[in-house]
Amino acid sequence: MKVIIDASNVAHFGKEKEGNKPRLDYLLKSVEALEKLGYEPFPIADASLRHEIDEKEKFNAMLDEGKVQQVPSGTTADHFILKLAFEEDCKILSNDNFREFNDEFHDINNRRIPFTFVEDAISIGSSSKPKKVKNILQKISTQMLNDFEKKGLESYKLKKNKKLSGIAVAKEAIDRITKTTENTFDSKIEDIFMKIPLFDKVMGMVEDAEKTSDFIIFVLVSPKDYKDTVRNAGNIAVTVGDRLKLDHAPLVAIRNDLFTKPGTFELNIIYSDEILEESPYNVNITINDHDYSFVKKNSRNIASTVAARLGTWKFPIVSVKPSMLMEKPGHFDITLEKGGEK
């Protein structure tokens, strides 16, 4: 990662206390220290530093050789450094808090790396952890599901968040399926997207039709519980199949779900003739620079959440790209593109 060195701030370290001129060796030591840490240092200085620094000739040579960049004439150095750092996704080595720019640049301390000199040896600190916009992944997923519903696709909305365990999942599935078959409700039961099975139909995406269950149990869990739940999927399927005396054990699909709290689960039970093999639509997310990396990193969890809530076997393709037009954290836009067919 590139690190912009606030050259004037580094060179001036301790100047007020000691009454000395800005020191070029402080700048050189900061470059060396960052390189040892694996960073690519990029010093930027304000226009006045060349007139104040202790080793003017050597510093001017560095400017001429491009080893230090000077901000353009008439430009505020701090603003120039911040703007470049956000545009290029760089860190900044500086002890300046840049408080006057907090309204324009969000979460500056996540970019800023502090430092200090002890007996002329530099010590590099750590930047603060980034502040996340609360529940942005859930907000994105909610809008995606709303957009899917506008296209005529209903989604699962029940949020019981029952305590997670293999036996709890099996019991809930048995109870839910039993009530469905006993009452033969039409279309929905307790706002769950469950429909009466047509036993002469089977899922086209399963190669061996004779072994196809009449329904799929989507187990929705927090991403933190995904791996542990996957290990119980087979036992859950066998338990449900044996208790309900089914010819074939149901297919249990574990899905990461951003609405489900850690340690809990939800079930979306859908009969095989209602399963969508492909997502009818894929999704493009345009988002602000601040949230881009976090949302992109979690794009698969977003896709899993939407697929499980819609009852889609395969995930929609979720692409994430930043936009300079979205300046504030939390801003995003979603567009749907035609995907696979039912």
Residue pairs with C-beta under 8 A, 6 or more apart in sequence:
1 39
1 40
1 89
1 90
1 91
2 39
2 40
2 41
2 42
2 88
2 90
2 91
3 34
3 39
3 40
3 41
3 42
3 90
3 91
3 92
3 93
3 113
4 42
4 43
4 44
4 81
4 84
4 85
4 90
4 91
4 92
4 93
5 27
5 30
5 31
5 34
5 41
5 42
5 43
5 44
5 92
5 93
5 94
6 44
6 77
6 78
6 81
6 92
6 93
6 94
6 96
7 27
7 43
7 44
7 45
7 46
7 49
7 68
8 22
8 45
8 46
8 48
8 49
8 77
9 94
9 95
9 96
10 26
10 27
10 30
10 93
10 94
10 115
11 22
11 23
11 24
11 26
11 27
11 45
11 49
11 53
12 22
13 23
13 26
13 95
13 115
13 116
13 117
14 20
14 117
15 21
15 22
20 54
21 52
21 53
21 54
22 49
22 52
22 53
22 54
23 53
23 54
24 53
24 54
24 55
24 58
24 59
25 55
25 120
26 117
26 122
27 43
27 68
29 117
29 120
29 121
29 122
30 41
30 43
30 93
30 115
30 122
31 41
31 43
33 122
33 124
34 40
34 41
34 93
34 124
35 41
37 124
39 91
41 93
42 69
42 90
43 67
43 68
43 69
44 68
44 69
44 70
44 71
44 77
44 80
44 81
44 84
45 63
45 68
45 69
45 70
45 71
45 77
46 70
46 71
46 77
47 70
47 71
47 73
47 77
49 59
49 70
50 56
50 59
50 60
50 63
50 70
53 59
59 68
62 68
63 69
63 70
71 77
71 80
71 81
72 80
78 96
78 98
78 100
78 101
79 101
81 92
81 94
82 92
82 98
82 101
82 104
82 105
82 108
82 111
83 105
84 90
85 91
85 92
85 111
86 105
86 111
86 289
89 289
90 111
91 111
91 112
91 113
91 127
92 111
92 112
92 113
93 113
93 115
93 124
94 112
94 113
94 114
94 115
95 114
95 115
95 116
96 112
97 108
97 109
97 112
98 105
98 108
98 112
101 108
102 108
106 131
106 290
106 328
106 329
107 128
107 130
107 131
107 290
107 329
109 127
109 128
110 127
110 128
110 129
110 130
110 131
111 127
112 127
112 128
113 124
113 125
113 126
113 127
114 125
114 126
114 127
115 122
115 123
115 124
115 125
116 122
116 123
116 125
117 123
130 290
130 294
131 329
132 291
132 294
133 290
133 291
133 329
133 330
136 291
136 294
136 295
136 330
136 332
137 258
137 295
137 298
137 301
137 302
138 258
138 259
139 330
139 332
140 285
140 295
140 302
140 332
140 334
141 258
141 259
141 302
141 305
141 306
141 309
143 334
144 283
144 302
144 306
144 334
145 155
145 306
145 309
145 310
147 334
147 336
148 155
148 280
148 281
148 306
148 310
148 336
149 155
151 280
151 281
151 336
153 280
153 310
154 193
155 193
155 309
155 310
156 192
156 193
156 218
156 266
156 268
156 308
156 309
156 310
156 311
157 191
157 309
158 190
158 191
158 192
158 266
159 259
159 266
160 266
161 260
161 261
161 264
161 265
161 266
162 168
162 172
162 264
162 265
162 266
163 263
163 264
163 265
164 221
164 225
164 229
164 263
164 264
164 265
166 229
166 232
166 235
166 236
167 239
168 265
169 219
169 229
169 232
169 236
169 265
169 267
170 235
170 236
170 239
170 240
170 243
172 265
172 267
173 217
173 236
173 240
173 250
173 267
173 269
174 239
174 240
174 243
174 244
176 189
176 192
176 194
176 267
176 269
177 215
177 240
177 244
177 269
178 244
179 189
180 189
180 194
180 196
180 269
183 189
184 196
185 196
186 196
187 195
188 194
192 268
192 269
193 268
193 270
193 274
193 311
194 269
194 270
194 271
195 270
195 271
195 273
195 274
196 271
197 214
197 215
197 271
197 272
197 273
198 271
198 273
199 214
201 272
201 273
202 209
202 212
202 272
202 273
203 212
203 216
203 272
203 273
203 275
203 277
203 313
204 277
205 277
205 313
206 212
206 251
211 248
212 248
212 251
212 272
213 241
213 246
213 248
213 249
213 250
213 251
213 272
214 246
214 248
214 250
214 271
214 272
215 250
215 251
215 269
215 270
215 271
215 272
216 250
216 251
216 252
216 253
216 269
216 270
216 271
216 272
216 275
216 311
216 313
217 236
217 237
217 240
217 250
217 251
217 252
217 253
217 267
217 269
218 253
218 255
218 267
218 268
218 269
218 270
218 308
218 311
219 229
219 233
219 236
219 252
219 253
219 254
219 255
219 265
219 266
219 267
220 255
220 257
220 259
220 260
220 265
220 266
220 267
220 268
220 305
220 308
220 309
221 229
221 254
221 255
221 256
221 257
221 260
221 264
221 265
222 256
222 257
222 260
222 261
222 262
222 263
222 264
223 256
223 258
223 301
224 262
225 262
225 263
225 265
226 254
226 256
229 254
229 265
230 254
233 252
233 253
233 254
234 252
236 252
237 249
237 250
237 251
237 252
238 249
240 246
240 249
240 250
240 252
241 248
241 249
241 250
242 249
253 308
253 313
255 304
255 305
255 307
255 308
256 300
256 301
256 304
256 305
256 308
257 266
257 304
257 305
257 308
257 309
258 298
258 301
258 302
258 305
259 266
259 305
259 309
260 266
268 308
268 309
268 311
270 311
274 311
275 311
275 312
275 313
276 310
276 311
276 312
276 313
276 340
276 342
277 312
277 313
277 314
277 340
277 342
278 312
278 313
278 314
278 339
278 340
278 341
278 342
279 306
279 307
279 310
279 312
279 314
279 315
279 316
279 317
279 339
279 340
280 312
280 338
280 339
280 340
280 341
280 342
281 316
281 336
281 337
281 338
281 339
282 316
282 317
282 318
282 319
282 336
282 337
282 338
282 339
283 302
283 303
283 306
283 316
283 317
283 318
283 319
283 334
283 335
283 336
283 337
284 319
284 321
284 334
284 335
284 336
284 337
285 295
285 299
285 302
285 318
285 319
285 320
285 321
285 332
285 333
285 334
286 321
286 322
286 323
286 326
286 332
286 333
286 334
286 335
287 295
287 320
287 321
287 322
287 323
287 326
287 331
287 332
287 333
288 322
288 323
288 326
288 327
288 328
288 329
288 330
288 331
288 332
289 322
289 323
289 324
289 326
290 329
291 329
291 330
291 332
292 320
292 321
292 322
295 302
295 320
295 332
296 320
299 318
299 319
299 320
300 315
300 318
302 318
303 315
303 316
303 317
303 318
304 315
306 312
306 315
306 316
306 318
307 313
307 314
307 315
307 316
314 340
316 339
317 339
323 333
326 332
326 333
